[in-house]
């Protein structure tokens, strides 16, 4: 069997790439180890549509987040995917944090994040009486989306354009040959199947560094080695505490965005995620109930009206972080590997937040790279 493009991974990035490429008339096969789409990072997150506020100006994370949010809102509105531009407050609780807030505002404007403006503590209290803050930023185009519904719409659109999905299949070998790649897949029966493809898109998420190594890339030399970082959430059982997303001033280094409060489409609140660097590459999604006090202490700095017993363990997710803990902040890797002797092989590595928001813009970038 031969295809124009083989995509590894049916998370939101792989699905977005599949929709874009198949709609352009390419034959596309998506290989996914799980029995359906979005079983890992793509479905275990805050479901926030980010505005592009936090990321270094000019980075892929900033540029593709701003563009991706515009595309995502348009997609959801055109296809009836549940979403809401609920808006977000980034709050300061002291003078030092107010100074940091100014830096966030300056970066938001440089990045082109729409409508971000400073509001007073009094204005914030009128909008959110339970929030404790001296000042805040208002981010009107930050929102939430039904991530499963979004992924289902991408998969449906790809299928309508004759994209094929190989569920319960894993890519185990990739050899560069004249005109493309010879690939070996292991299916659910354990048998090896072979497929030829002109191009390969590595959208394997937590496993993207392993897939990048298959055609011979030295992962550490390339800077593609991933670290697993777990983030857990607690649900707030008391309703009506907030109507918007509430974020603290982000900590230095952007290891995470701080324990923030998100509202879902049903109006319920969650607190999270925290940052737990995993020493091993294991996918354990248990939430430690003993962390409840830590979550309450962090969120109650800026949100009142609830007690620790109002928190119950919710879900967790694992982020594919590039590099080592405490090292330099890394941007997305979106690389067509002709320079490494692998024309038509595109690696998407370290696609964590804001990957969901940026997914359609990332897919457009992949189309551009393959078009070259």
Residue frames relative to the residue before (quaternion, step in Angstrom):
aa qw qx qy qz dx dy dz
X 1.0000 0.0000 0.0000 0.0000 0.00 0.00 0.00
X 0.0992 -0.7838 0.6111 0.0494 3.57 -1.07 0.77
X 0.0370 -0.7792 0.6254 0.0173 3.54 -1.13 0.76
X 0.5782 -0.5783 0.4368 0.3749 3.56 -1.22 0.39
X 0.8075 0.0219 0.0425 0.5879 3.57 0.88 -1.00
X 0.1261 -0.7401 0.6549 0.0865 3.52 -1.05 0.87
X 0.1511 -0.7836 0.6000 0.0562 3.57 -0.82 1.06
X 0.2231 -0.7713 0.5850 0.1142 3.56 -0.83 1.01
X 0.7882 0.2693 -0.2289 0.5037 3.56 -0.53 1.21
X 0.1124 -0.7980 0.5913 0.0299 3.57 -0.83 1.05
X 0.2547 0.6938 -0.6067 0.2927 3.51 0.77 1.13
X 0.7660 -0.3709 0.2306 0.4718 3.57 -1.25 -0.10
X 0.6430 0.5179 -0.3407 0.4497 3.62 1.03 -0.67
X 0.6651 0.4973 -0.3065 0.4652 3.59 0.88 -0.88
X 0.6545 0.5107 -0.3116 0.4623 3.57 1.00 -0.82
X 0.6433 0.5123 -0.3279 0.4649 3.59 0.97 -0.81
X 0.6488 0.5022 -0.3153 0.4769 3.58 0.98 -0.81
X 0.6369 0.5319 -0.3257 0.4532 3.58 0.99 -0.84
X 0.6560 0.5084 -0.3180 0.4584 3.59 0.92 -0.88
X 0.6882 0.4893 -0.2956 0.4468 3.57 0.80 -0.98
X 0.7250 0.4575 -0.2617 0.4433 3.60 0.76 -1.02
X 0.6716 0.4795 -0.3134 0.4698 3.59 0.92 -0.81
X 0.6322 0.5328 -0.3406 0.4476 3.61 1.01 -0.71
X 0.6545 0.4995 -0.3090 0.4760 3.58 1.17 -0.51
X 0.6334 -0.5822 0.3119 0.4033 3.56 1.28 0.11
X 0.4952 0.6438 -0.4445 0.3779 3.60 1.22 0.12
X 0.4123 -0.6365 0.5699 0.3164 3.56 -1.18 0.48
X 0.0473 -0.8210 0.5658 -0.0601 3.55 -0.72 1.17
X 0.0723 -0.7503 0.6558 0.0416 3.54 -1.09 0.86
X 0.1665 -0.7664 0.6145 0.0854 3.57 -0.92 0.97
X 0.1825 -0.7819 0.5925 0.0656 3.55 -0.77 1.11
X 0.0490 0.8085 -0.5794 0.0908 3.58 -0.71 1.08
X 0.4348 -0.7278 0.4729 0.2401 3.58 -0.78 1.07
X 0.6822 0.4709 -0.2836 0.4821 3.59 1.11 -0.61
X 0.6120 -0.5835 0.3816 0.3734 3.61 -1.20 0.28
X 0.7908 0.0749 -0.0795 0.6023 3.62 1.21 -0.09
X 0.6931 -0.5139 0.3288 0.3839 3.56 -1.31 0.13
X 0.8616 0.2755 -0.1343 0.4047 3.51 -1.43 0.26
X 0.3375 0.7850 -0.4702 0.2210 3.60 1.02 0.67
X 0.7310 0.3954 -0.2448 0.4994 3.63 1.16 -0.21
X 0.8684 0.0420 -0.0371 0.4926 3.60 -0.75 -1.01
X 0.6479 0.5776 -0.3279 0.3729 3.59 0.94 -0.86
X 0.7638 0.3377 -0.1936 0.5149 3.60 1.10 -0.56
X 0.6872 0.4363 -0.2709 0.5139 3.59 1.26 0.10
X 0.5062 0.6157 -0.4300 0.4241 3.54 0.53 1.23
X 0.7102 -0.4806 0.3210 0.4020 3.56 -1.29 -0.07
X 0.3303 -0.7617 0.4806 0.2825 3.60 1.30 -0.29
X 0.3702 0.7360 -0.4803 0.3010 3.57 1.13 0.66
X 0.2814 -0.6867 0.6414 0.1947 3.54 -1.16 0.76
X 0.2301 -0.8189 0.5155 0.1036 3.56 -0.25 1.29
X 0.4523 -0.7065 0.4894 0.2381 3.56 -1.26 0.51
X 0.5235 -0.6376 0.4223 0.3757 3.62 1.19 -0.36
X 0.3234 0.8057 -0.4416 0.2264 3.54 1.21 0.58
X 0.7934 0.4448 -0.1816 0.3738 3.54 0.72 -1.13
X 0.6810 0.5737 -0.2808 0.3580 3.55 1.04 -0.79
X 0.6390 -0.5512 0.3574 0.4002 3.60 -1.07 0.65
X 0.5347 -0.6502 0.4420 0.3098 3.55 -0.90 0.99
X 0.7909 0.2734 -0.2294 0.4971 3.55 -0.86 1.00
X 0.5351 0.6196 -0.4138 0.3981 3.58 1.23 -0.19
X 0.6273 -0.5121 0.4164 0.4133 3.55 -1.27 0.29
X 0.6201 0.5524 -0.3512 0.4325 3.58 0.99 -0.80
X 0.6892 0.4657 -0.2874 0.4749 3.60 0.90 -0.86
X 0.7094 0.4833 -0.2731 0.4342 3.56 0.72 -1.10
X 0.7356 0.4249 -0.2398 0.4699 3.57 0.82 -1.00
X 0.5745 0.5615 -0.3833 0.4559 3.59 1.19 -0.40
X 0.6699 0.4931 -0.3034 0.4648 3.60 0.84 -0.95
X 0.6929 0.4548 -0.2708 0.4896 3.58 0.87 -0.95
X 0.6586 0.5309 -0.3075 0.4357 3.56 0.96 -0.88
X 0.6264 0.5330 -0.3449 0.4523 3.59 1.00 -0.75
X 0.6355 0.5227 -0.3263 0.4652 3.58 0.97 -0.83
X 0.6820 0.4817 -0.2805 0.4734 3.58 0.91 -0.94
X 0.6584 0.5251 -0.3155 0.4372 3.58 0.97 -0.84
X 0.6418 0.5046 -0.3310 0.4732 3.60 0.91 -0.82
X 0.6663 0.5028 -0.3100 0.4552 3.58 0.91 -0.90
X 0.6320 0.5323 -0.3242 0.4606 3.59 1.00 -0.84
X 0.6940 0.4860 -0.2828 0.4497 3.57 0.80 -1.01
X 0.6583 0.5038 -0.3137 0.4630 3.57 0.98 -0.80
X 0.6872 0.4887 -0.2874 0.4543 3.59 0.97 -0.82
X 0.7968 0.3221 -0.1410 0.4914 3.58 1.03 -0.73
X 0.5291 -0.6854 0.3891 0.3144 3.57 1.21 0.27
X 0.3475 0.7147 -0.5267 0.3019 3.60 1.09 0.65
X 0.4911 -0.6873 0.4492 0.2909 3.57 -0.79 1.01
X 0.2194 0.7475 -0.5980 0.1886 3.54 -0.87 1.02
X 0.0583 -0.7924 0.6053 0.0471 3.56 -1.26 0.23
X 0.3083 -0.7239 0.5875 0.1891 3.57 -0.92 0.94
X 0.0467 -0.8625 0.5038 0.0011 3.56 0.53 1.22
X 0.4167 -0.7085 0.4704 0.3213 3.58 1.13 -0.59
X 0.1951 -0.7859 0.5828 0.0683 3.53 -1.22 0.62
X 0.2005 -0.7209 0.6477 0.1436 3.52 -1.24 0.69
X 0.1526 -0.7200 0.6685 0.1069 3.55 -1.08 0.87
X 0.1418 -0.8679 0.4760 0.0097 3.56 -0.37 1.25
X 0.2270 -0.7319 0.6290 0.1309 3.52 -1.22 0.72
X 0.2242 -0.8048 0.5404 0.0998 3.58 -0.95 0.88
X 0.7782 0.1519 -0.1103 0.5993 3.60 1.28 0.04
X 0.7178 -0.4511 0.3067 0.4327 3.57 -1.28 0.21
X 0.6402 0.5302 -0.3349 0.4437 3.58 0.93 -0.86
X 0.6820 0.4716 -0.2957 0.4744 3.58 0.95 -0.81
X 0.5808 0.5622 -0.3778 0.4516 3.58 1.14 -0.53
X 0.6294 0.5185 -0.3319 0.4742 3.59 1.03 -0.74
X 0.6530 0.4999 -0.3091 0.4776 3.56 0.98 -0.83
X 0.6010 0.5729 -0.3503 0.4335 3.57 1.10 -0.69
X 0.6222 0.5428 -0.3385 0.4513 3.58 1.05 -0.74
X 0.6383 0.5156 -0.3276 0.4685 3.57 1.04 -0.74
X 0.6334 0.5164 -0.3280 0.4739 3.58 1.03 -0.78
X 0.6487 0.5211 -0.3166 0.4555 3.59 0.96 -0.86
X 0.6464 0.5230 -0.3169 0.4562 3.57 0.94 -0.88
X 0.6727 0.4817 -0.3004 0.4746 3.58 0.93 -0.87
X 0.6150 0.5526 -0.3506 0.4399 3.59 0.98 -0.78
X 0.6695 0.4848 -0.3003 0.4759 3.59 0.95 -0.84
X 0.6485 0.5101 -0.3275 0.4604 3.60 0.94 -0.80
X 0.7014 0.4760 -0.2692 0.4572 3.58 1.02 -0.79
X 0.4774 -0.6856 0.4336 0.3377 3.58 1.21 -0.27
X 0.3029 0.7415 -0.5351 0.2685 3.59 1.15 0.53
X 0.4044 -0.7821 0.4130 0.2327 3.61 -0.47 1.14
X 0.8950 0.1544 -0.0943 0.4078 3.51 -1.14 0.83
X 0.4219 0.7172 -0.4787 0.2802 3.62 1.19 0.06
X 0.0908 0.8005 -0.5798 0.1211 3.58 -0.78 1.06
X 0.5044 -0.6384 0.4930 0.3083 3.53 -1.25 0.49
X 0.0709 -0.7670 0.6360 0.0471 3.57 -1.13 0.73
X 0.5284 -0.6409 0.4590 0.3153 3.55 -1.16 0.60
X 0.6563 -0.4975 0.3905 0.4114 3.52 -1.30 0.29
X 0.6382 0.5351 -0.3284 0.4455 3.58 1.07 -0.75
X 0.6568 0.4974 -0.3108 0.4739 3.58 0.93 -0.86
X 0.6329 0.5275 -0.3283 0.4620 3.55 1.03 -0.76
X 0.6628 0.5115 -0.3168 0.4458 3.60 0.92 -0.85
X 0.6125 0.5308 -0.3549 0.4660 3.58 1.12 -0.59
X 0.7030 0.4502 -0.2661 0.4820 3.58 1.00 -0.80
X 0.7968 0.0874 0.0025 0.5979 3.56 1.03 -0.88
X 0.2167 -0.8412 0.4786 0.1280 3.61 0.22 1.23
X 0.6959 0.4854 -0.2876 0.4442 3.61 1.07 -0.55
X 0.5733 0.5967 -0.3840 0.4096 3.60 1.25 -0.14
X 0.2206 -0.7663 0.5950 0.1003 3.55 -0.95 1.00
X 0.3254 0.7382 -0.5290 0.2633 3.58 -0.37 1.20
X 0.4237 -0.6929 0.5263 0.2519 3.53 -1.23 0.54
X 0.7739 -0.0473 0.0409 0.6302 3.58 1.24 -0.48
X 0.0752 -0.8053 0.5876 0.0237 3.54 -1.23 0.36
X 0.3353 -0.6603 0.6176 0.2649 3.50 -1.40 0.19
X 0.2366 -0.7443 0.6090 0.1387 3.55 -1.08 0.78
X 0.0992 -0.7958 0.5974 -0.0061 3.55 -0.77 1.14
X 0.1990 -0.8648 0.4459 0.1173 3.59 0.21 1.25
X 0.7408 0.4116 -0.2370 0.4751 3.61 1.09 -0.54
X 0.4439 0.6095 -0.5064 0.4183 3.57 1.16 0.49
X 0.0370 0.8330 -0.5463 0.0791 3.56 -0.81 0.96
X 0.4082 -0.6637 0.5566 0.2883 3.52 -1.31 -0.41
X 0.1217 -0.7888 0.6016 0.0310 3.53 -1.19 0.63
X 0.4664 -0.6119 0.5547 0.3166 3.53 -1.22 0.54
X 0.2777 -0.8117 0.4866 0.1649 3.58 -0.02 1.28
X 0.6375 0.5155 -0.3405 0.4604 3.61 0.98 -0.73
X 0.6566 0.5063 -0.3123 0.4638 3.57 0.94 -0.86
X 0.6295 0.5246 -0.3297 0.4688 3.57 1.04 -0.77
X 0.6828 0.4751 -0.2984 0.4681 3.59 0.85 -0.90
X 0.6202 0.5322 -0.3434 0.4628 3.59 1.01 -0.73
X 0.6584 0.5021 -0.3183 0.4616 3.59 0.97 -0.79
X 0.6332 0.5145 -0.3303 0.4747 3.60 1.04 -0.70
X 0.6620 0.5027 -0.3073 0.4632 3.58 0.91 -0.91
X 0.6531 0.5155 -0.3140 0.4573 3.58 0.95 -0.85
X 0.6599 0.4980 -0.3076 0.4712 3.57 0.97 -0.85
X 0.6423 0.5114 -0.3246 0.4695 3.59 1.01 -0.76
X 0.6448 0.5106 -0.3225 0.4684 3.60 0.94 -0.84
X 0.6415 0.5309 -0.3259 0.4477 3.59 0.97 -0.82
X 0.6997 0.4084 -0.2498 0.5303 3.58 1.23 -0.52
X 0.5851 -0.6510 0.3173 0.3648 3.58 1.31 0.57
X 0.3017 0.7173 -0.5524 0.2988 3.57 1.09 0.67
X 0.2549 -0.7583 0.5830 0.1418 3.56 -1.08 0.78
X 0.1930 -0.7725 0.5966 0.1002 3.56 -1.09 0.79
X 0.1528 -0.7658 0.6209 0.0692 3.56 -0.91 1.02
X 0.1317 -0.8163 0.5611 0.0387 3.57 0.01 1.33
X 0.8244 0.2021 -0.1837 0.4958 3.55 -1.24 0.58
X 0.5435 0.5686 -0.4211 0.4516 3.55 1.05 0.80
X 0.1408 -0.7837 0.6020 0.0594 3.56 -1.06 0.82
X 0.3908 -0.6870 0.5607 0.2467 3.55 -1.03 0.81
X 0.0704 -0.8354 0.5451 -0.0011 3.59 -0.64 1.11
X 0.7980 0.1044 -0.0611 0.5904 3.61 1.20 -0.30
X 0.0072 0.7853 -0.6185 0.0257 3.56 -1.08 0.77
X 0.0189 -0.8041 0.5929 -0.0394 3.56 -0.63 1.16
X 0.3767 -0.7086 0.5516 0.2276 3.55 -0.88 0.98
X 0.0137 0.7774 -0.6269 0.0503 3.56 -0.90 0.99
X 0.6918 -0.4345 0.3437 0.4631 3.57 -1.25 0.12
X 0.8387 0.1900 -0.1503 0.4878 3.55 -0.79 1.02
X 0.8246 -0.1781 0.1041 0.5267 3.60 1.16 0.14
X 0.6128 -0.5509 0.4450 0.3507 3.55 -1.04 -0.87
X 0.2464 -0.7015 0.6470 0.1692 3.50 -1.24 0.71
X 0.0864 -0.8370 0.5391 -0.0368 3.55 -0.60 1.20
X 0.1981 -0.7658 0.6021 0.1082 3.54 -1.10 0.76
X 0.1052 -0.7894 0.6046 0.0159 3.53 -0.88 1.04
X 0.2284 -0.7282 0.6257 0.1612 3.54 -1.18 0.66
X 0.2479 -0.8045 0.5304 0.0995 3.53 -0.70 1.16
X 0.7627 -0.4029 0.2514 0.4390 3.58 -1.28 -0.01
X 0.6582 0.5045 -0.3139 0.4623 3.59 1.14 -0.50
X 0.5334 -0.6214 0.4055 0.4061 3.57 1.26 -0.32
X 0.5304 0.6228 -0.4102 0.4031 3.56 1.27 -0.07
X 0.3996 -0.7018 0.5403 0.2364 3.54 -1.20 0.65
X 0.1026 -0.7782 0.6188 0.0312 3.53 -0.90 0.99
X 0.2508 -0.7827 0.5564 0.1219 3.55 -1.10 0.72
X 0.0059 -0.7817 0.6224 -0.0385 3.51 -1.10 0.82
X 0.2595 -0.7378 0.6012 0.1637 3.56 -1.13 0.70
X 0.0007 -0.8001 0.5993 -0.0250 3.56 -1.03 0.78
X 0.4907 -0.6581 0.4886 0.2956 3.53 -1.06 0.78
X 0.8002 0.0714 -0.0037 0.5954 3.58 1.04 -0.82
X 0.1755 -0.7583 0.6199 0.0998 3.54 -1.27 0.50
X 0.1198 -0.7590 0.6362 0.0697 3.57 -1.02 0.88
X 0.2212 -0.7822 0.5758 0.0875 3.55 -0.60 1.22
X 0.1249 0.7755 -0.6010 0.1474 3.56 -0.22 1.36
X 0.2529 0.8428 -0.4403 0.1785 3.53 1.10 0.81
X 0.4607 -0.7385 0.4274 0.2442 3.60 1.19 0.30
X 0.8456 0.0376 0.0206 0.5321 3.57 -0.59 -1.18
X 0.7417 0.3824 -0.2050 0.5114 3.58 1.19 -0.47
X 0.3452 0.7917 -0.4630 0.1991 3.59 1.27 0.15
X 0.6388 0.5125 -0.3502 0.4546 3.62 1.02 -0.63
X 0.6324 0.5250 -0.3314 0.4633 3.60 1.04 -0.72
X 0.6610 0.4880 -0.3041 0.4822 3.58 0.99 -0.81
X 0.6258 0.5430 -0.3377 0.4467 3.59 1.03 -0.75
X 0.6524 0.5297 -0.3140 0.4418 3.57 1.12 -0.63
X 0.5414 0.6766 -0.3967 0.3029 3.61 1.11 -0.57
X 0.7446 0.3710 -0.2614 0.4895 3.67 0.82 -0.73
X 0.7165 -0.4869 0.2450 0.4355 3.60 1.25 0.22
X 0.4321 0.6854 -0.4805 0.3356 3.61 1.18 0.22
X 0.3525 -0.7005 0.5787 0.2241 3.57 -0.97 0.89
X 0.3669 -0.8014 0.4285 0.1990 3.53 -0.13 1.35
X 0.6894 0.4686 -0.2979 0.4652 3.61 0.84 -0.89
X 0.6400 0.5221 -0.3221 0.4627 3.57 1.00 -0.79
X 0.6936 0.4678 -0.2675 0.4780 3.57 1.03 -0.79
X 0.4335 -0.6975 0.4622 0.3346 3.59 1.20 -0.41
X 0.4724 0.7034 -0.4072 0.3410 3.56 1.20 0.55
X 0.4316 0.7179 -0.4650 0.2865 3.62 1.21 -0.02
X 0.2550 -0.7899 0.5466 0.1102 3.57 -0.86 1.02
X 0.1923 -0.7218 0.6509 0.1358 3.52 -1.30 0.57
X 0.3628 -0.7228 0.5425 0.2273 3.57 -0.94 0.86
X 0.0316 -0.7836 0.6201 -0.0209 3.56 -0.84 1.05
X 0.2351 -0.8024 0.5399 0.0971 3.54 -0.55 1.21
X 0.0664 -0.7805 0.6205 0.0386 3.54 -1.11 0.72
X 0.1597 -0.8055 0.5678 0.0578 3.58 -0.73 1.07
X 0.2302 -0.7602 0.5969 0.1132 3.53 -1.30 0.51
X 0.1643 -0.7272 0.6520 0.1383 3.51 -1.30 0.53
X 0.3528 -0.7205 0.5592 0.2091 3.55 -1.06 0.82
X 0.3259 -0.7160 0.5855 0.1954 3.56 -1.12 0.78
X 0.2948 -0.8022 0.4943 0.1590 3.57 -0.42 1.19
X 0.6134 0.5198 -0.3555 0.4766 3.60 1.20 -0.41
X 0.2758 -0.7927 0.5263 0.1363 3.59 -0.69 1.07
X 0.7774 0.4160 -0.2647 0.3905 3.52 -1.34 0.30
X 0.4317 0.7210 -0.4576 0.2905 3.60 1.22 0.20
X 0.8031 -0.0157 0.0501 0.5935 3.59 1.05 -0.72
X 0.3061 -0.7565 0.5531 0.1674 3.55 -1.20 0.61
X 0.7353 0.3473 -0.1984 0.5471 3.55 1.27 -0.29
X 0.5906 -0.4995 0.4693 0.4259 3.53 -1.35 0.00
X 0.1012 -0.7948 0.5977 0.0273 3.59 -0.90 0.93
X 0.0210 -0.8116 0.5821 -0.0450 3.57 -0.58 1.19
X 0.4048 -0.6642 0.5558 0.2932 3.59 -1.10 0.58
X 0.6447 -0.4353 0.4172 0.4699 3.55 -1.31 0.04
X 0.4673 -0.7095 0.4349 0.2986 3.63 -0.71 0.98
X 0.5074 -0.6464 0.4707 0.3211 3.59 -1.06 0.71
X 0.6250 -0.5346 0.4065 0.3979 3.56 -1.21 0.46
X 0.7837 0.3450 -0.2540 0.4497 3.55 -1.07 0.76
X 0.2702 -0.8106 0.4864 0.1824 3.59 1.26 -0.23
X 0.1697 0.7651 -0.5922 0.1875 3.59 0.88 0.91
X 0.7412 -0.0931 0.0436 0.6634 3.52 1.28 -0.56
X 0.5474 -0.6173 0.4440 0.3495 3.58 -1.25 -0.10
X 0.6049 -0.5297 0.3536 0.4780 3.55 1.27 0.31
X 0.5750 -0.5707 0.4438 0.3831 3.57 -1.21 0.44
X 0.0070 -0.8366 0.5448 -0.0576 3.55 -0.30 1.28
X 0.4425 -0.6761 0.5311 0.2551 3.53 -1.32 0.35
X 0.0483 -0.7967 0.6024 0.0045 3.55 -0.74 1.07
X 0.2689 -0.7313 0.6057 0.1613 3.52 -1.19 0.65
X 0.2910 -0.7643 0.5450 0.1852 3.59 -0.90 0.84
X 0.7360 -0.4399 0.2828 0.4300 3.55 -1.30 0.07
X 0.6566 0.4811 -0.3070 0.4932 3.59 1.26 -0.32
X 0.5579 -0.6331 0.3735 0.3852 3.59 1.30 0.00
X 0.5268 0.6225 -0.4208 0.3974 3.59 1.24 0.18
X 0.3814 -0.7443 0.5165 0.1839 3.55 -1.18 0.71
X 0.0709 -0.7437 0.6615 0.0663 3.50 -1.31 0.61
X 0.2359 -0.7293 0.6220 0.1601 3.54 -1.26 0.53
X 0.5243 0.6042 -0.4745 0.3672 3.57 -0.90 0.94
X 0.6864 -0.0396 -0.6595 -0.3039 1.47 -2.46 -0.13
X 0.4496 -0.6295 0.5392 0.3330 3.54 -1.29 0.29
X 0.4368 -0.6766 0.5288 0.2679 3.59 -1.29 -0.07
X 0.0916 0.7832 -0.6043 0.1143 3.56 -0.49 1.24
X 0.2440 -0.7769 0.5656 0.1304 3.57 -0.36 1.24
X 0.2735 -0.7817 0.5423 0.1415 3.56 -0.68 1.10
X 0.4310 -0.7216 0.4865 0.2385 3.56 -0.85 0.97
X 0.7658 0.2208 -0.1345 0.5888 3.55 1.21 -0.51
X 0.4998 -0.6418 0.4889 0.3151 3.53 -1.24 0.48
X 0.2668 0.7399 -0.5604 0.2595 3.52 0.30 1.31
X 0.2789 -0.7450 0.5820 0.1687 3.55 -1.15 0.65
X 0.1689 0.7578 -0.5978 0.1994 3.50 0.11 1.39
X 0.1552 -0.8408 0.5174 0.0368 3.56 -0.60 1.15
X 0.3205 0.7370 -0.5257 0.2789 3.57 1.17 0.48
X 0.2468 -0.7353 0.6104 0.1609 3.56 -1.18 0.64
X 0.3949 -0.7380 0.5060 0.2083 3.55 -0.73 1.13
X 0.3521 -0.7595 0.5101 0.1975 3.58 -0.41 1.22
X 0.5993 0.5889 -0.3500 0.4143 3.57 1.19 -0.52
X 0.5979 0.5718 -0.3592 0.4320 3.59 1.27 -0.18
X 0.3989 0.7586 -0.4573 0.2371 3.58 1.25 -0.16
X 0.6554 0.5232 -0.3249 0.4371 3.59 0.89 -0.85
X 0.6463 0.5181 -0.3173 0.4617 3.57 1.01 -0.81
X 0.6539 0.4998 -0.3136 0.4735 3.58 0.96 -0.83
X 0.6525 0.5112 -0.3206 0.4584 3.58 0.94 -0.87
X 0.6546 0.5218 -0.3225 0.4417 3.59 0.89 -0.90
X 0.6690 0.5029 -0.3045 0.4547 3.59 0.95 -0.87
X 0.7368 0.4320 -0.2491 0.4566 3.59 0.77 -1.00
X 0.6633 0.5255 -0.3203 0.4257 3.61 1.02 -0.71
X 0.4529 0.6507 -0.4625 0.3970 3.59 1.27 0.00
X 0.8279 0.1881 -0.0700 0.5237 3.58 0.97 -0.81
X 0.7417 0.3019 -0.2149 0.5591 3.62 1.26 -0.03
X 0.1341 -0.8008 0.5814 0.0519 3.56 -0.76 1.07
X 0.6117 0.6095 -0.3894 0.3206 3.53 -1.35 -0.17
X 0.7482 0.2953 -0.2127 0.5548 3.59 1.24 0.12
X 0.3126 -0.7312 0.5773 0.1853 3.54 -1.30 0.33
X 0.7172 -0.4703 0.2971 0.4197 3.55 -1.27 0.37
X 0.6537 0.5333 -0.3193 0.4317 3.59 1.01 -0.76
X 0.5709 0.5877 -0.3843 0.4254 3.59 1.26 -0.13
X 0.6394 0.5215 -0.3252 0.4621 3.59 1.26 -0.13
X 0.0108 -0.7808 0.6246 -0.0091 3.54 -1.04 0.86
X 0.5741 -0.6034 0.4044 0.3778 3.64 -0.95 0.75
X 0.1833 -0.7891 0.5806 0.0809 3.56 -0.96 0.90
X 0.7560 -0.3208 0.2592 0.5083 3.62 -0.47 -1.12
X 0.1912 -0.7407 0.6178 0.1820 3.54 -1.35 -0.06
X 0.1374 -0.7639 0.6229 0.0981 3.52 -1.33 0.32
X 0.2978 -0.7322 0.5812 0.1933 3.55 -1.30 0.27
X 0.2404 -0.7846 0.5633 0.0963 3.53 -0.84 1.09
X 0.3493 -0.7278 0.5460 0.2240 3.60 -0.99 0.78
X 0.0757 -0.8329 0.5482 -0.0054 3.57 0.04 1.34
X 0.3702 -0.7102 0.5539 0.2275 3.54 -0.98 0.85
X 0.8031 0.3013 -0.2195 0.4648 3.55 -1.07 0.76
X 0.6152 -0.5556 0.4290 0.3589 3.51 -1.35 -0.24
X 0.6161 -0.5526 0.3991 0.3947 3.62 -1.11 0.58
X 0.8040 0.2518 -0.2061 0.4977 3.55 -0.91 0.93
X 0.5542 0.6142 -0.3921 0.4024 3.58 1.28 -0.08
X 0.7528 -0.3651 0.2782 0.4718 3.54 -1.31 -0.19
X 0.5397 -0.5963 0.4848 0.3435 3.56 -1.19 0.66
X 0.1865 -0.8084 0.5538 0.0704 3.56 -0.82 1.00
X 0.4104 -0.6891 0.5491 0.2349 3.51 -1.14 0.74
X 0.6621 -0.4266 0.4008 0.4680 3.55 -1.32 0.00
X 0.2536 -0.6879 0.6451 0.2151 3.54 -1.27 0.48
X 0.0950 0.7394 -0.6589 0.1002 3.55 -0.76 1.15
X 0.1747 0.8394 -0.4691 0.2118 3.53 0.15 1.34
X 0.2181 -0.7056 0.6602 0.1369 3.53 -0.97 0.98
X 0.3209 -0.8493 0.4069 0.1009 3.52 -0.51 1.30
X 0.1814 0.7981 -0.5518 0.1603 3.62 0.99 0.70
X 0.6347 0.5485 -0.3338 0.4299 3.58 1.02 -0.77
X 0.6964 0.4094 -0.2689 0.5246 3.60 1.22 -0.36
X 0.6029 -0.5922 0.3439 0.4093 3.56 1.25 0.33
X 0.6318 0.5115 -0.3199 0.4867 3.58 1.25 0.42
X 0.0464 -0.8334 0.5506 0.0140 3.61 0.48 1.16
X 0.8004 0.2760 -0.2148 0.4869 3.54 -0.98 0.87
X 0.5960 0.5060 -0.3814 0.4932 3.59 1.25 0.11
X 0.0708 -0.8078 0.5852 -0.0021 3.59 -0.62 1.14
X 0.1708 -0.7843 0.5924 0.0688 3.56 -0.75 1.10
X 0.0778 -0.7453 0.6617 0.0236 3.51 -1.00 0.99
X 0.0930 0.8316 -0.5270 0.1482 3.57 -0.05 1.32
X 0.8101 0.2231 -0.1866 0.5091 3.54 -1.04 0.84
X 0.3574 0.7349 -0.5015 0.2841 3.57 1.10 0.65
X 0.1185 0.7626 -0.6128 0.1698 3.51 -0.03 1.39
X 0.7707 -0.2488 0.2166 0.5451 3.61 -1.11 -0.51
X 0.6158 -0.2028 -0.7614 -0.0068 1.66 -1.84 1.74
X 0.0568 0.8603 -0.5049 0.0423 3.59 0.88 0.92
X 0.6241 0.5322 -0.3475 0.4546 3.60 0.97 -0.78
X 0.6766 0.4866 -0.2875 0.4720 3.57 0.85 -0.98
X 0.7495 0.4325 -0.2090 0.4555 3.57 0.90 -0.97
X 0.3895 0.7944 -0.4359 0.1650 3.59 1.26 -0.28
X 0.6995 0.4543 -0.2925 0.4677 3.61 0.82 -0.88
X 0.6401 0.5024 -0.3260 0.4812 3.59 1.07 -0.65
X 0.6092 0.5260 -0.3504 0.4789 3.60 1.07 -0.66
X 0.6474 0.5194 -0.3214 0.4558 3.58 0.94 -0.86
X 0.6374 0.5111 -0.3308 0.4723 3.59 1.00 -0.76
X 0.6319 0.5199 -0.3347 0.4673 3.59 1.03 -0.73
X 0.6289 0.5251 -0.3305 0.4685 3.61 1.01 -0.75
X 0.6249 0.5293 -0.3370 0.4646 3.59 0.97 -0.81
X 0.6493 0.5151 -0.3156 0.4621 3.58 0.97 -0.88
X 0.6704 0.5074 -0.3093 0.4443 3.58 0.89 -0.91
X 0.6867 0.4612 -0.2891 0.4819 3.58 0.94 -0.83
X 0.6021 0.5693 -0.3536 0.4340 3.58 1.14 -0.56
X 0.6247 0.5409 -0.3337 0.4537 3.55 1.20 -0.52
